[in-house]
Amino acid sequence: MAGEGVEQLQTYFGRYLSQFFYALLAPLTLFLILSRIELQTALLLLLAVPLIPIVIMLVMLVAKKLLGHYFAIYYGLGDSFLEKLQGMTTFEKFIRRIRSRRRIWTEKPNVFVKSP
């Protein structure tokens, strides 16, 4: 069990922290390079780059609400289909029972009647 925890920490330090520092350093590096060329553009990008994850999160929230609504409809449709399917098997059993009773009454109608 302790080995699994160490592997998870290795994944955390190897992937997450490296990407985290890259995400912090990339906008600053972009700002430093572009500030030598044009300061206004560098400032605009420095302000706009942090907005990208925020916009992505907002889009994901809207998509989650829409997909949640559609999945609710799909789940309802699946439940309805399953209910109808189970009803069909019950109906088939009922029809078989009726047919077997009809067959009994038509093949041997005089079984329950005393003969004179």
N, C-alpha and C positions, 0 to 999 in steps of 0.2 A: 504494500500500500504506500509506503514511503517513497518507493521508486516512481509511482504514478505522480505524486505531488512534485517531485523533482523535475519530471518530464514536463509537467504543466508550467512550472516556473521557467524552464528552459524555453518553452514556446512563447511565454509571455515576454521574457527578456530578449529573445531572438527576433521575434516578429513585431510585437506590439510596440515596444519601446523604440525600436529603430524606425518604424513608420511614424511614430509620434514625433520624434525629433526631426525627421525629414519634413513632416507637415509643418513644424514650427520654423525650420530654417529655410524652406523653399520660398515663402513670401518675403522674408527678410533679404535673402540673396537676390531675389528679383527686384526688390526695392533698391538695394545698393547698386546693382548694375544699371537699372533704368534711371536712377537719380543722376547719374553722370551724363546721361543722354538728354533726358527731359524730366524735370522735377515734377511737373503737374501730372504727367502720365504715371509716374512712379507712385505718387501719393494716391491717385485714383485707384490704381491696382492694389495698393497696400490696403485701402479701405474695402475694395470689392472682393478680394480673395477670401477673407473670413466669412463673407456672406454666402459663398458657394455651399458649404455644408448646411447652413441654415435653410437655404432654399431647397436643398435636397431633402432635408428632414420634413419640411412643409409639404413637399410633393408626396413623400412617402406616407404622411399622415392622411392626406386626402385620398390617396390610392388605397390605403388600408380601410378607410371608411367605405369607399365604393366597393371594394372587393368583399368586405364583410357583408354588405347588403346583398351582393350577388351570391355569395356563398350561402347566405341564409335562404335565398330562393332555391339554390341548387339542392341544399339539404332537404328543404321541404318537398321538392320534386322527387328526390330519392326516397324519402319516407313514404310519400304517396304511392310511388311505384312499388315499393316493397309491400305496402299494405294491400295494394291491388293484386300483386302476385300471390300473396298468402291467401287472399280471398278467392283467387282462382283455384288454388289447390283444394280449399274447403268446398268450393262449389262443385268441383269435379268429383270429390268424394260423395257429396250429397246426390249428384246425378247418378253415380254408380250404384248407390244404395237404392234409389228409386227404381232403376232398371232391374236390379236383382230382385226386388220385391215384385215388380210387374211380371218378371219371368216366372217367379214361383207361383203367382196366382194364375198365370195363363197356361203354364205347363201342366199343373196338377190342380185343377179347380175343385175336384171332388174329394180331395183328401180329408177335408174337415166335415164333409156331409156324409151322414149314414146312408148306406144303401139299403133298400127294402128287401 
